[in-house]
Amino acid sequence: KQALEEEEEEASSSPAAAAAASHETTTTTNSPVLLRESEEKQRLRQALMERCQALVPLLKALDVEQERYRQAIEKARWASGVGAPKAEDWGKLERISQLADEEKKLVEDEADWLGDKEGTRGFGEKIWPMAFQVYQQLRSETEKQQRAVTEKVLGAYAQRRAKPWPKVLPGAKHRDEYERLKATSLAALPPAARAAVLQGKPAPFVLGAQS
C-alpha cells in the first residue's frame, strides 16, 4: 500500500500532471473577464460624444426642415399646388438625411462595443439622447454660432434661395479622431486581445486596466 501511495505521489508531481492541472484550471477560469475602467476607454467615449455633438445641429435642422416640408406639401394641396416644394429640394434633403442616418447607426454600434462605465451593453440606445441633452445644456459661444448657422440654413430654404444643404456630413475631424484613438488602442493590445476584438468581443473585456 505504501509503495502504491508513493507511486501516485510521484505521478502527481510529474511535469505532465502539472500541465494537466494547469490546463484544468485555465479551462474553469476561461470565462470572459470584465476589465476595470481605464483612461483609454474614457478618452474613446469622450471622442465618440464629440463626434455626436458635431452632428447634432444638422440633425435638429433636418428634423425641422422635414416637418416644414410636410406642412408645405399639405398646404399646397389646398392651393392648387401653389408654393409646393420642388422635388429637387426634397432629393437634396433626403440624401443628406440618409448620410446622417448611416452615421447615427455607426455611432450606436461603436457605443455598444465600448459599453458604459460599468461595462454593460446597450449604450448604443442611450448615446444619442445623451448627445441631444448635452447639446441643450451647453451655452458656449461655439454652440450659439452653430445655432445661428442652423437658422441661416432654414431661412435660406424658406425663402426659396439656393439650398445650402451639405453634400457631406459635418464632423469629419471628430470621426477621424475617434478612429485614430481606437486604432492606437487596439494596436497596443497583445495578440490574443486583438484576436478577441476581431471575433466581436466588446471593449469592456479587451480594453482597460487589469485587475
C-alpha positions as CSV (number, residue, x, y, z in Angstrom):
1,K,0.0,0.0,0.0
2,Q,2.8,2.4,0.9
3,A,4.5,1.7,-2.4
4,L,1.3,2.4,-4.3
5,E,0.9,5.7,-2.5
6,E,4.5,6.7,-3.3
7,E,3.9,5.9,-7.0
8,E,0.7,8.1,-7.0
9,E,2.6,10.9,-5.3
10,E,5.4,10.7,-7.8
11,A,2.9,10.7,-10.7
12,S,1.1,13.8,-9.4
13,S,4.3,15.7,-9.1
14,S,5.4,14.9,-12.7
15,P,5.6,17.7,-15.4
16,A,2.7,16.1,-17.3
17,A,0.5,16.1,-14.3
18,A,1.3,19.7,-13.5
19,A,0.5,20.7,-17.1
20,A,-2.8,18.8,-16.9
21,A,-3.7,20.5,-13.7
22,S,-2.8,23.9,-15.2
23,H,-5.0,23.2,-18.3
24,E,-7.9,22.3,-16.0
25,T,-7.5,25.5,-14.0
26,T,-7.4,27.5,-17.2
27,T,-10.5,25.8,-18.6
28,T,-12.5,26.5,-15.5
29,T,-11.5,30.2,-15.4
30,N,-11.7,30.8,-19.2
31,S,-14.9,32.8,-18.9
32,P,-14.7,36.5,-20.1
33,V,-13.2,38.8,-17.5
34,L,-14.6,42.3,-17.3
35,L,-11.6,44.7,-17.1
36,R,-11.6,47.7,-14.8
37,E,-12.4,51.2,-16.2
38,S,-9.4,52.9,-17.8
39,E,-8.4,56.4,-19.1
40,E,-8.2,54.7,-22.6
41,K,-11.9,53.9,-22.6
42,Q,-12.8,57.2,-21.2
43,R,-11.0,59.0,-24.0
44,L,-12.8,56.9,-26.6
45,R,-16.2,57.6,-25.0
46,Q,-15.3,61.3,-25.0
47,A,-14.2,61.3,-28.6
48,L,-17.4,59.4,-29.6
49,M,-19.6,62.0,-27.8
50,E,-17.7,64.8,-29.5
51,R,-18.4,63.0,-32.8
52,C,-22.1,63.1,-31.8
53,Q,-22.0,66.8,-30.9
54,A,-20.6,67.7,-34.3
55,L,-23.7,66.2,-36.0
56,V,-26.5,67.3,-33.6
57,P,-27.0,70.7,-35.1
58,L,-27.6,69.2,-38.6
59,L,-29.9,66.5,-37.1
60,K,-32.0,69.2,-35.5
61,A,-32.1,71.2,-38.7
62,L,-33.2,68.1,-40.7
63,D,-36.0,67.4,-38.2
64,V,-37.3,70.9,-38.5
65,E,-37.0,71.0,-42.3
66,Q,-38.6,67.7,-42.9
67,E,-41.6,68.8,-40.8
68,R,-41.7,72.2,-42.7
69,Y,-41.6,70.3,-46.0
70,R,-44.6,68.1,-45.0
71,Q,-46.6,71.1,-43.9
72,A,-45.8,72.9,-47.2
73,I,-47.0,69.8,-49.2
74,E,-50.2,69.7,-47.2
75,K,-50.8,73.4,-47.7
76,A,-50.1,73.2,-51.5
77,R,-52.8,70.5,-51.8
78,W,-55.4,73.1,-50.8
79,A,-53.9,75.8,-53.0
80,S,-53.8,74.0,-56.4
81,G,-50.1,73.3,-56.0
82,V,-49.1,76.9,-55.4
83,G,-45.9,77.1,-53.3
84,A,-45.3,73.4,-53.4
85,P,-41.7,72.5,-52.7
86,K,-39.6,71.2,-55.6
87,A,-38.8,67.5,-55.9
88,E,-35.1,68.5,-56.4
89,D,-35.1,70.2,-53.0
90,W,-36.6,67.1,-51.3
91,G,-34.0,65.0,-53.1
92,K,-31.1,67.0,-51.6
93,L,-32.7,66.8,-48.2
94,E,-33.2,63.0,-48.5
95,R,-29.5,62.5,-49.5
96,I,-28.1,64.3,-46.5
97,S,-30.7,62.7,-44.2
98,Q,-29.6,59.2,-45.4
99,L,-25.9,60.1,-44.7
100,A,-26.9,61.3,-41.2
101,D,-28.9,58.1,-40.5
102,E,-25.8,56.0,-41.5
103,E,-23.6,58.0,-39.2
104,K,-26.1,57.6,-36.3
105,K,-26.0,53.8,-36.8
106,L,-22.2,53.7,-36.9
107,V,-22.0,55.7,-33.6
108,E,-24.6,53.4,-32.0
109,D,-22.6,50.4,-33.0
110,E,-19.4,51.9,-31.6
111,A,-21.2,52.9,-28.3
112,D,-22.5,49.3,-28.0
113,W,-18.9,48.0,-28.5
114,L,-17.5,50.4,-25.9
115,G,-20.1,49.8,-23.2
116,D,-20.8,52.2,-20.4
117,K,-18.5,52.7,-17.3
118,E,-19.9,49.6,-15.7
119,G,-19.2,47.6,-18.9
120,T,-22.9,46.8,-19.6
121,R,-24.1,46.6,-23.2
122,G,-26.9,48.7,-24.6
123,F,-25.0,52.0,-24.6
124,G,-25.9,52.5,-28.3
125,E,-29.5,53.1,-27.4
126,K,-28.5,55.8,-24.9
127,I,-25.8,57.8,-26.7
128,W,-27.9,60.0,-29.0
129,P,-30.5,61.0,-26.3
130,M,-27.5,61.9,-24.1
131,A,-25.9,63.8,-27.0
132,F,-29.0,65.9,-27.5
133,Q,-29.3,66.5,-23.8
134,V,-25.7,67.7,-23.6
135,Y,-26.3,69.9,-26.7
136,Q,-29.2,71.6,-24.9
137,Q,-27.2,72.2,-21.8
138,L,-24.3,73.8,-23.4
139,R,-24.3,77.5,-23.6
140,S,-20.9,78.3,-25.1
141,E,-20.2,80.7,-27.8
142,T,-19.5,77.9,-30.2
143,E,-23.0,76.4,-29.7
144,K,-24.5,79.8,-30.3
145,Q,-22.6,80.0,-33.6
146,Q,-23.9,76.6,-34.6
147,R,-27.5,77.5,-33.8
148,A,-27.0,80.7,-35.9
149,V,-25.8,78.5,-38.8
150,T,-28.9,76.3,-38.4
151,E,-31.2,79.3,-38.5
152,K,-29.4,80.6,-41.6
153,V,-29.9,77.2,-43.4
154,L,-33.6,77.1,-42.6
155,G,-34.1,80.8,-43.5
156,A,-32.5,80.2,-46.9
157,Y,-34.7,77.2,-47.6
158,A,-37.9,79.0,-46.6
159,Q,-37.1,81.9,-48.9
160,R,-36.5,79.5,-51.8
161,R,-32.9,80.6,-52.3
162,A,-30.2,78.2,-53.3
163,K,-30.4,75.4,-50.7
164,P,-27.2,75.1,-48.7
165,W,-27.6,71.5,-47.5
166,P,-24.1,70.0,-47.4
167,K,-23.1,67.1,-49.6
168,V,-21.1,65.5,-46.9
169,L,-21.7,65.3,-43.1
170,P,-20.1,67.7,-40.7
171,G,-17.7,66.3,-38.1
172,A,-15.1,64.7,-40.3
173,K,-12.4,65.8,-37.9
174,H,-14.2,64.2,-34.9
175,R,-14.8,60.9,-36.8
176,D,-11.1,60.8,-37.8
177,E,-10.0,61.5,-34.2
178,Y,-12.2,58.7,-32.8
179,E,-10.9,56.2,-35.4
180,R,-7.3,57.3,-34.7
181,L,-7.8,56.8,-30.9
182,K,-9.4,53.4,-31.5
183,A,-6.7,52.2,-33.8
184,T,-4.0,53.3,-31.4
185,S,-5.7,51.5,-28.5
186,L,-6.2,48.3,-30.5
187,A,-2.6,48.3,-31.8
188,A,-1.3,48.3,-28.2
189,L,-3.2,45.2,-27.3
190,P,-1.5,41.8,-27.1
191,P,-2.2,39.4,-30.0
192,A,-4.7,37.4,-28.0
193,A,-6.8,40.5,-27.2
194,R,-6.6,41.7,-30.8
195,A,-7.9,38.4,-31.9
196,A,-10.7,38.7,-29.4
197,V,-11.7,42.0,-30.9
198,L,-11.8,40.5,-34.4
199,Q,-14.1,37.8,-33.0
200,G,-16.5,40.5,-31.8
201,K,-15.7,40.7,-28.2
202,P,-16.7,44.2,-26.8
203,A,-14.3,46.7,-25.3
204,P,-15.1,46.1,-21.6
205,F,-13.4,42.7,-22.0
206,V,-10.3,43.8,-24.0
207,L,-9.6,47.4,-23.1
208,G,-9.0,48.5,-19.6
209,A,-6.9,48.1,-16.5
210,Q,-6.0,44.6,-15.5
211,S,-7.4,43.6,-12.1
